[in-house]
């Protein structure tokens, strides 16, 4: 009935399907056992340490579908996991799990603490989640959830996104491009609105993508812009030249340089979120003018999906049952970009690079794949770090961009510059990489993405940190609002 390697099979009715389930005790100990209704409470099954995780014990049991109770015997004391469902029964306080009838390749996933293995990464170590086999979100739950979230966002205004205090930086369009990126670097911000004194209007945004395009342009043999010209080349001239080039190359340009995607303080949060998604931008300014003609505009705030997500999480924190999809594991819903399974040609491959890859290849991939970040992995595809568009501003420090060749600098060297730069953007609680597991519920991923500076989480395999996918803020909002990604 039971083996000695931490894998056990319960006896059941002849012909019944057994469902593998992984039980985990993540709180340490010298000797840990598990017992439960599936052992008739008469046998203690030894649990084995998870490789690389000295405080995590596990046991895999093949159980009959249905309701089971269990508890742990840790160093001679009976314990239960308070982070998991539990009830009071004949054997004291016991944990519970419900297994569905169809086996799942990963019915139980761990949330492990692996902070000791690599720095600046976060995997929650306080929760172990039992995922019901073949768990899939129903159409009715999805419709109800989207309706309630949409209704909430429609009644909340952008004004409620404004902080109680703070500053918003805008740049003069006549500033030299080089000076502008130095300012962004020094201020630790990724984007800034552009102000045209002649027009008396905000006319655009300067973003990391502009810096990437400029660096790629400088490295091109037929460049129309030299390093010397960059000293005097204004933001306005760069934007105008870029727009004309795009128009000649593509026959059209999406937005003329004088147009600014923005919102007003009394626009709903749903309008703000939809505008961000439809225009594929990370941030839009909230601008107010007391004049009907829009003169004398006031820049109030830079709105992002992160701020809107914080409002959603705060509103539904104590009424999450009203939004059923919040409790669904992310592996059961169409969310994010995942590594395709073998033989699956319907999914786009997930862009990843090695530390030895050139910075030039990373920048090209960011532009061509139209993504905001790239996981950096080792030869086993285990997550090491992440390179994002906003990291490019680290090259503004001490004119580093003028001293390097993009195809000669490795991503590892570029990441070291980011750490030396110590920019707060993209860093939360001292961490650059933010991770989750495929069995984590949607609400946990949303709470993590709602933290300032966090724009995506990488889905990893427990223990190995092998990358399985990535979820961005825009992915979450497209799913919640039913928006197309095209």
Secondary structure per residue as TSV (DSSP state, phi and psi in degrees):
chain	resnum	aa	ss	phi	psi
A	1	X	-	360.0	-40.5
A	2	X	B	-127.2	143.9
A	3	X	-	-102.6	179.9
A	4	X	S	-106.3	7.8
A	5	X	S	-109.2	22.3
A	6	X	S	84.1	6.8
A	7	X	E	-117.5	124.0
A	8	X	E	-130.2	152.2
A	9	X	E	-128.7	126.0
A	10	X	-	-86.0	155.3
A	11	X	-	-85.6	134.4
A	12	X	-	-138.2	-171.1
A	13	X	S	-65.9	138.3
A	14	X	T	-55.5	131.3
A	15	X	T	87.8	-5.8
A	16	X	-	-76.9	149.6
A	17	X	-	-81.9	132.1
A	18	X	E	-99.3	135.5
A	19	X	E	-108.4	122.2
A	20	X	E	-70.7	134.5
A	21	X	E	-137.0	136.4
A	22	X	E	-101.7	123.7
A	23	X	E	-103.5	139.2
A	24	X	E	-134.2	135.2
A	25	X	E	-114.6	104.6
A	26	X	-	-95.9	15.1
A	27	X	S	-110.0	14.4
A	28	X	-	82.7	179.8
A	29	X	-	138.4	169.4
A	30	X	S	-91.0	-47.7
A	31	X	S	-132.7	128.4
A	32	X	E	-128.1	133.0
A	33	X	E	-125.6	159.2
A	34	X	E	-126.8	143.5
A	35	X	E	-144.0	160.8
A	36	X	E	-175.3	-170.3
A	37	X	G	-62.0	-27.0
A	38	X	G	-75.6	-12.6
A	39	X	G	-109.6	10.7
A	40	X	T	58.1	25.3
A	41	X	T	59.6	16.4
A	42	X	-	-106.8	-16.3
A	43	X	-	-126.0	137.3
A	44	X	-	-99.7	121.1
A	45	X	E	-95.1	122.6
A	46	X	E	-67.4	139.7
A	47	X	-	-103.7	146.7
A	48	X	E	-107.2	151.9
A	49	X	E	-68.6	142.3
A	50	X	E	-81.1	130.4
A	51	X	T	-58.1	130.0
A	52	X	T	82.9	-2.6
A	53	X	E	-128.7	89.6
A	54	X	E	-68.3	-8.2
A	55	X	E	-111.7	4.9
A	56	X	E	-114.0	123.4
A	57	X	E	-111.5	146.7
A	58	X	E	-142.8	157.6
A	59	X	E	-147.6	137.1
A	60	X	E	-108.2	123.8
A	61	X	E	-122.5	136.7
A	62	X	E	-92.8	113.0
A	63	X	E	-119.0	158.1
A	64	X	E	-73.3	146.2
A	65	X	S	-58.6	148.4
A	66	X	E	130.4	-161.9
A	67	X	E	-94.6	130.7
A	68	X	E	-131.7	149.9
A	69	X	E	-116.7	150.2
A	70	X	E	-159.1	163.1
A	71	X	E	-153.8	170.3
A	72	X	E	-111.7	149.4
A	73	X	E	-117.4	101.4
A	74	X	E	-112.8	113.9
A	75	X	T	49.4	43.9
A	76	X	T	85.9	3.7
A	77	X	E	-122.6	141.1
A	78	X	E	-77.9	130.8
A	79	X	E	-135.5	157.3
A	80	X	-	-132.1	159.9
A	81	X	-	-93.1	109.9
A	82	X	T	-70.0	-15.3
A	83	X	T	-82.7	-7.0
A	84	X	S	-110.3	161.9
A	85	X	-	-56.4	136.4
A	86	X	E	-146.8	156.0
A	87	X	E	-138.1	166.5
A	88	X	E	-101.1	123.6
A	89	X	E	-136.7	-159.2
A	90	X	T	-64.8	-22.4
A	91	X	T	-109.3	29.4
A	92	X	E	83.5	-154.0
A	93	X	E	-79.9	124.2
A	94	X	E	-130.9	151.1
A	95	X	E	-80.3	158.0
A	96	X	E	-130.3	153.6
A	97	X	E	-149.0	142.5
A	98	X	E	-116.7	120.8
A	99	X	E	-105.2	131.3
A	100	X	-	-77.5	177.5
A	101	X	S	-84.3	-21.7
A	102	X	S	-96.3	132.8
A	103	X	-	-67.8	144.7
A	104	X	-	-115.9	134.6
A	105	X	T	-56.6	-28.9
A	106	X	T	-133.8	71.9
A	107	X	S	-70.0	-23.0
A	108	X	E	-134.4	129.1
A	109	X	E	-122.4	144.9
A	110	X	E	-94.5	149.1
A	111	X	E	-111.5	101.2
A	112	X	-	-108.1	154.5
A	113	X	-	-91.1	109.4
A	114	X	-	-121.0	28.9
A	115	X	T	-66.6	-21.1
A	116	X	T	-78.4	-16.3
A	117	X	T	-83.0	-38.5
A	118	X	S	-147.4	144.1
A	119	X	T	-80.2	164.7
A	120	X	T	60.1	32.6
A	121	X	E	-130.8	153.0
A	122	X	E	-132.6	119.0
A	123	X	-	-129.8	123.5
A	124	X	-	-59.0	133.1
A	125	X	-	-112.1	13.4
A	126	X	S	-109.9	8.9
A	127	X	E	-146.1	138.4
A	128	X	E	-124.5	129.0
A	129	X	E	-117.7	126.1
A	130	X	E	-89.1	117.5
A	131	X	-	-99.6	126.6
A	132	X	-	-62.4	135.9
A	133	X	T	-59.8	145.2
A	134	X	T	55.8	33.8
A	135	X	-	-73.0	121.7
A	136	X	-	-137.4	141.1
A	137	X	-	-72.9	137.0
A	138	X	-	-83.6	155.3
A	139	X	H	-61.9	-37.4
A	140	X	H	-66.8	-42.4
A	141	X	H	-62.8	-40.3
A	142	X	H	-65.3	-44.4
A	143	X	H	-64.3	-44.9
A	144	X	H	-61.4	-45.1
A	145	X	H	-64.0	-46.7
A	146	X	H	-63.4	-38.8
A	147	X	H	-62.5	-42.2
A	148	X	H	-72.6	-39.2
A	149	X	H	-68.6	-42.7
A	150	X	H	-61.8	-41.5
A	151	X	H	-62.5	-41.0
A	152	X	H	-63.8	-48.0
A	153	X	H	-65.2	-29.8
A	154	X	H	-71.7	-21.2
A	155	X	H	-100.1	-4.6
A	156	X	S	-106.4	139.6
A	157	X	B	-101.2	162.3
A	158	X	G	-63.0	-25.1
A	159	X	G	-56.9	-32.6
A	160	X	G	-73.6	-9.3
A	161	X	G	-84.0	-15.5
A	162	X	S	-68.2	133.3
A	163	X	-	-72.7	161.3
A	164	X	S	-65.0	-32.3
A	165	X	S	-150.9	159.6
A	166	X	-	152.6	175.9
A	167	X	-	-128.1	152.4
A	168	X	-	-125.0	128.4
A	169	X	-	-98.3	133.3
A	170	X	E	-123.5	151.2
A	171	X	E	-114.0	142.0
A	172	X	E	-72.6	132.0
A	173	X	T	-64.5	-15.3
A	174	X	T	-92.0	4.1
A	175	X	S	-68.5	143.8
A	176	X	B	-61.7	142.3
A	177	X	H	-55.5	-43.5
A	178	X	H	-59.9	-45.1
A	179	X	H	-65.0	-36.7
A	180	X	H	-61.9	-43.2
A	181	X	H	-72.9	-28.6
A	182	X	H	-63.9	-39.1
A	183	X	H	-65.0	-44.8
A	184	X	H	-59.1	-42.4
A	185	X	H	-64.9	-47.3
A	186	X	H	-64.1	-35.0
A	187	X	H	-84.3	-11.0
A	188	X	T	68.2	34.8
A	189	X	-	-123.3	148.2
A	190	X	S	-87.7	-28.8
A	191	X	-	-137.6	159.4
A	192	X	E	-152.1	141.2
A	193	X	E	-69.0	156.2
A	194	X	E	-111.1	132.0
A	195	X	E	-112.1	129.5
A	196	X	E	-105.9	108.3
A	197	X	T	-64.7	-34.5
A	198	X	T	-64.5	-41.7
A	199	X	T	-87.6	-17.9
A	200	X	T	66.0	36.2
A	201	X	E	-141.7	158.1
A	202	X	E	-83.6	129.8
A	203	X	E	-120.0	-2.1
A	204	X	E	171.5	-167.8
A	205	X	E	-133.8	144.7
A	206	X	E	-105.8	126.5
A	207	X	-	-131.1	169.9
A	208	X	H	-57.3	-30.5
A	209	X	H	-61.3	-35.8
A	210	X	H	-61.8	-43.2
A	211	X	H	-65.1	-40.5
A	212	X	H	-60.9	-46.5
A	213	X	H	-63.5	-38.6
A	214	X	H	-65.4	-45.0
A	215	X	H	-63.9	-39.6
A	216	X	H	-64.4	-37.8
A	217	X	H	-65.8	-42.7
A	218	X	H	-63.4	-32.0
A	219	X	T	-84.5	-3.8
A	220	X	S	-87.1	139.5
A	221	X	T	-63.1	-33.3
A	222	X	T	-100.0	32.0
A	223	X	-	-60.9	139.0
A	224	X	S	-90.6	1.4
A	225	X	-	-135.0	123.1
A	226	X	-	-99.4	167.9
A	227	X	H	-61.9	-37.3
A	228	X	H	-65.9	-40.7
A	229	X	H	-67.9	-25.4
A	230	X	H	-63.5	-25.8
A	231	X	T	-63.5	-32.6
A	232	X	T	-113.1	-15.5
A	233	X	-	-64.0	122.5
A	234	X	B	-84.4	162.4
A	235	X	H	-59.8	-42.2
A	236	X	H	-60.0	-45.2
A	237	X	H	-65.4	-39.7
A	238	X	H	-63.1	-47.0
A	239	X	H	-62.9	-41.4
A	240	X	H	-65.4	-45.1
A	241	X	H	-64.2	-40.2
A	242	X	H	-63.9	-42.9
A	243	X	H	-64.8	-43.4
A	244	X	H	-63.8	-39.8
A	245	X	H	-63.6	-44.9
A	246	X	H	-61.7	-39.5
A	247	X	H	-66.4	-40.3
A	248	X	H	-70.2	-37.9
A	249	X	H	-74.7	-37.8
A	250	X	H	-110.5	-6.1
A	251	X	S	84.5	-8.6
A	252	X	-	-163.8	163.2
A	253	X	-	-126.0	141.2
A	254	X	S	-63.4	-47.0
A	255	X	S	-135.7	126.4
A	256	X	-	-62.0	154.7
A	257	X	T	-64.5	-18.8
A	258	X	T	-87.5	-5.4
A	259	X	-	-93.6	141.0
A	260	X	-	-125.3	125.9
A	261	X	-	-79.5	117.4
A	262	X	E	-149.9	179.3
A	263	X	E	-142.5	162.4
A	264	X	-	-99.7	163.6
A	265	X	T	-65.6	-20.3
A	266	X	T	-102.4	4.0
A	267	X	S	-69.7	148.0
A	268	X	B	-72.4	158.2
A	269	X	H	-61.1	-31.1
A	270	X	H	-65.6	-40.1
A	271	X	H	-62.1	-43.8
A	272	X	H	-62.4	-47.8
A	273	X	H	-62.6	-44.2
A	274	X	H	-63.9	-39.1
A	275	X	H	-65.5	-39.5
A	276	X	H	-63.7	-45.1
A	277	X	H	-66.2	-46.7
A	278	X	H	-66.2	-31.0
A	279	X	H	-97.5	0.7
A	280	X	T	53.5	48.4
A	281	X	-	-119.6	164.5
A	282	X	S	-93.6	-27.0
A	283	X	E	-145.5	142.7
A	284	X	E	-131.7	143.4
A	285	X	E	-76.5	145.2
A	286	X	E	-97.6	114.9
A	287	X	E	-122.0	136.9
A	288	X	E	-125.4	137.7
A	289	X	-	-134.0	131.8
A	290	X	S	-80.7	-9.5
A	291	X	S	-95.0	146.0
A	292	X	T	-66.0	-31.4
A	293	X	T	-83.3	1.9
A	294	X	-	81.8	8.5
A	295	X	-	-74.5	160.8
A	296	X	S	53.3	54.5
A	297	X	-	-70.8	146.7
A	298	X	E	-113.3	127.2
A	299	X	E	-85.4	113.9
A	300	X	E	-96.9	-36.8
A	301	X	E	-169.8	157.8
A	302	X	E	-107.1	110.4
A	303	X	E	-88.1	140.4
A	304	X	E	-134.7	165.8
A	305	X	H	-64.5	-28.3
A	306	X	H	-61.1	-44.4
A	307	X	H	-64.8	-39.1
A	308	X	H	-67.2	-39.5
A	309	X	H	-64.1	-35.9
A	310	X	H	-60.0	-39.6
A	311	X	H	-65.6	-40.3
A	312	X	H	-62.9	-48.2
A	313	X	H	-62.1	-40.7
A	314	X	H	-67.1	-40.6
A	315	X	H	-68.1	-41.3
A	316	X	H	-97.5	8.9
A	317	X	T	-57.5	-41.9
A	318	X	T	-105.4	10.3
A	319	X	-	-139.6	38.0
A	320	X	G	-64.4	-20.7
A	321	X	G	-65.3	-19.3
A	322	X	G	-74.2	-14.2
A	323	X	S	-124.4	84.8
A	324	X	G	-56.1	-32.7
A	325	X	G	-68.5	-16.6
A	326	X	G	-62.8	-24.3
A	327	X	G	-96.2	-0.1
A	328	X	S	-77.6	138.0
A	329	X	B	-65.4	143.0
A	330	X	G	-63.0	-22.4
A	331	X	G	-72.1	-11.7
A	332	X	G	-101.7	1.3
A	333	X	S	-126.9	152.1
A	334	X	S	-76.4	83.3
A	335	X	-	-138.5	130.1
A	336	X	S	82.4	-173.5
A	337	X	E	-113.6	124.2
A	338	X	E	-115.9	152.0
A	339	X	-	-65.6	128.1
A	340	X	-	-63.0	143.1
A	341	X	-	-71.2	158.1
A	342	X	T	-59.0	127.5
A	343	X	T	88.7	-5.6
A	344	X	-	-93.3	107.0
A	345	X	-	-97.6	1.1
A	346	X	S	-81.8	-19.6
A	347	X	S	-98.9	142.8
A	348	X	-	-74.6	142.0
A	349	X	-	-65.3	149.7
A	350	X	-	-85.7	126.2
A	351	X	-	-71.6	122.1
A	352	X	E	-140.4	154.2
A	353	X	E	-138.1	160.7
A	354	X	E	-91.4	157.9
A	355	X	T	-59.7	-27.5
A	356	X	T	-80.8	-10.1
A	357	X	S	-62.7	154.4
A	358	X	B	-77.1	152.9
A	359	X	H	-62.3	-34.4
A	360	X	H	-59.4	-42.7
A	361	X	H	-65.8	-35.0
A	362	X	H	-66.8	-44.4
A	363	X	H	-65.9	-39.7
A	364	X	H	-62.4	-42.4
A	365	X	H	-66.0	-39.5
A	366	X	H	-59.2	-40.0
A	367	X	H	-76.9	-48.2
A	368	X	H	-72.2	-38.1
A	369	X	T	-82.4	-7.5
A	370	X	T	53.7	48.7
A	371	X	-	-118.9	161.0
A	372	X	S	-96.8	-11.0
A	373	X	E	-158.5	159.4
A	374	X	E	-133.0	123.3
A	375	X	E	-65.2	136.3
A	376	X	E	-104.4	122.2
A	377	X	E	-127.2	161.9
A	378	X	-	-88.2	-170.1
A	379	X	T	-66.5	-17.0
A	380	X	T	-97.5	9.3
A	381	X	-	64.7	25.4
A	382	X	B	-86.7	139.8
A	383	X	E	-68.3	128.7
A	384	X	E	-108.0	-43.4
A	385	X	E	-165.8	-171.5
A	386	X	E	-143.5	138.9
A	387	X	E	-112.0	124.6
A	388	X	E	-116.9	161.5
A	389	X	G	-56.2	-40.5
A	390	X	G	-65.4	-18.2
A	391	X	G	-68.0	-16.7
A	392	X	G	-64.5	-27.3
A	393	X	G	-66.5	-15.0
A	394	X	G	-62.9	-23.1
A	395	X	G	-74.0	-10.5
A	396	X	G	-75.8	-16.9
A	397	X	G	-67.3	126.7
A	398	X	G	53.2	31.9
A	399	X	G	56.5	35.3
A	400	X	G	-59.3	-36.1
A	401	X	G	-59.4	-27.1
A	402	X	G	-85.5	-8.1
A	403	X	T	-109.4	1.0
A	404	X	-	-124.4	162.6
A	405	X	-	-110.1	127.6
A	406	X	T	-59.8	-33.8
A	407	X	T	-83.1	-4.5
A	408	X	T	-105.4	-20.4
A	409	X	S	-85.8	131.5
A	410	X	B	-84.8	161.7
A	411	X	H	-62.2	-36.4
A	412	X	H	-59.8	-42.1
A	413	X	H	-66.7	-39.7
A	414	X	H	-64.7	-38.9
A	415	X	H	-67.0	-33.6
A	416	X	H	-64.4	-37.4
A	417	X	H	-62.7	-39.1
A	418	X	H	-63.0	-40.2
A	419	X	H	-69.0	-38.2
A	420	X	H	-68.0	-36.0
A	421	X	H	-65.8	-31.5
A	422	X	T	58.3	37.9
A	423	X	-	-71.9	136.7
A	424	X	-	-73.9	-17.6
A	425	X	T	-69.9	133.1
A	426	X	T	83.1	-0.8
A	427	X	-	-114.1	128.1
A	428	X	B	-131.8	126.9
A	429	X	T	56.0	36.2
A	430	X	T	76.2	10.5
A	431	X	B	-115.8	135.1
A	432	X	S	-91.7	-36.4
A	433	X	E	-99.7	132.9
A	434	X	E	-123.7	125.4
A	435	X	E	-121.6	161.6
A	436	X	E	-147.4	173.4
A	437	X	-	-113.2	155.6
A	438	X	T	-62.1	-22.1
A	439	X	T	-93.6	-1.6
A	440	X	S	-64.3	140.9
A	441	X	B	-71.7	156.6
A	442	X	H	-57.2	-39.0
A	443	X	H	-63.6	-32.0
A	444	X	H	-68.9	-41.6
A	445	X	H	-64.2	-41.5
A	446	X	H	-62.6	-42.4
A	447	X	H	-62.6	-37.0
A	448	X	H	-69.9	-41.4
A	449	X	H	-70.5	-21.4
A	450	X	T	-76.3	-9.8
A	451	X	S	-71.1	143.1
A	452	X	T	-56.9	133.8
A	453	X	T	85.0	-10.1
A	454	X	-	-92.9	118.6
A	455	X	-	-114.2	-12.1
A	456	X	E	-158.8	156.3
A	457	X	E	-123.5	143.7
A	458	X	E	-98.4	129.7
A	459	X	E	-84.7	122.8
A	460	X	E	-126.0	160.6
A	461	X	-	-82.3	133.9
A	462	X	T	-60.6	137.4
A	463	X	T	91.4	-59.2
A	464	X	T	-87.9	-20.2
A	465	X	-	60.3	23.6
A	466	X	B	-66.1	130.5
A	467	X	E	-69.6	129.9
A	468	X	E	-113.7	-20.4
A	469	X	E	175.9	-174.5
A	470	X	E	-149.2	141.2
A	471	X	E	-126.3	125.7
A	472	X	E	-105.6	168.6
A	473	X	H	-57.4	-44.2
A	474	X	H	-65.3	-33.9
A	475	X	H	-59.2	-46.0
A	476	X	H	-62.6	-43.8
A	477	X	H	-72.2	-34.7
A	478	X	H	-62.6	-38.6
A	479	X	H	-69.3	-46.8
A	480	X	H	-65.1	-35.3
A	481	X	H	-98.2	-3.4
A	482	X	T	70.4	27.5
A	483	X	-	-84.1	146.4
A	484	X	-	-76.5	147.6
A	485	X	-	-83.6	-5.4
A	486	X	-	-77.8	360.0
